[in-house]
């Protein structure tokens, strides 16, 4: 009701690049808001490969489709876990963010995603 537009929902696995491409083909997409991620710290410690495959892999597939379909706007839902053990509270954007200080694979996967986004932004700004 807020947007005045019909919202279409697709239940797909973002790791399935062809299914993702199909969604991009069906719509003229202006922006992506990415909340797709596994997010249990405890589970990530027990199964880190799953977290890296899902969280980083989904982002890479989204960016691939965005590039193919010329979608330029992206909002990424990261996590405070990228800051590791806090040096002070409350956390803010000036807090040091050092990969080795991150205490779990979930946080590291989000940290990697942030760097992928930075590198992609630089590549498309040149």
Secondary structure, 3 states (H helix, E strand, C coil): CCCCCCCCCCCCCCCCHHHHHHHHHHCCCCEEEECCCCCCHHHHHHCHHHHHHHHHHHHHHHHHHHHHCCCCEEEECCCHHHHCCCCCCCCCCCCCCCHHHCCCHHHHHHHHHHHHHHHHHHHHHC
